[in-house]
Amino acid sequence: MGLALVTRIPNLMEAHIAAGALRAAGIAAEVFDAGFGAMEAPVIEGLGGYRLMAPEEEVAAAREALKAIRSGPGLPLADDEPPSPWAPPPAPPASRWRSKGMRIVGVLFLGAPLLVWLLLRTIG
């Protein structure tokens, strides 16, 4: 009786809520990577999220329970929903000022050596 991956959930709080819901349904679920993820959340989230594990023979039931929870009131399913019941949130659009600021920083860092070279060339 080993553990198998049910799904990955990007947020630690949501992972604990999902594990609690599965435990309430009688499935022995555990959140893996929670200790490390509490300190290094961006690393875990970059790897796909916190692993929600359950006994191998209960994985199918756990996935069905999560799908039923996800399709409950207030949580509509999208037509093109990925296999995981929890999809990562969409990336926010880059703001105009942020992209403009990054261009200014790039010009400063890339232009500074050129200016120094021009100054040294005109002096010497």
HELIX and SHEET records of a PDB file:
HELIX    1   1 LEU A   12  ALA A   24  1                                  13    
HELIX    2   2 ALA A   34  MET A   39  1                                   6    
HELIX    3   3 ALA A   41  GLY A   46  1                                   6    
HELIX    4   4 GLU A   56  GLU A   58  5                                   3    
HELIX    5   5 VAL A   59  ARG A   70  1                                  12    
HELIX    6   6 ARG A   96  ILE A  123  1                                  28    
SHEET    1   A 3 LEU A   3  ILE A   9  0                                        
SHEET    2   A 3 TYR A  50  PRO A  55 -1                                        
SHEET    3   A 3 GLU A  30  PHE A  32 -1                                        
END                                                                             
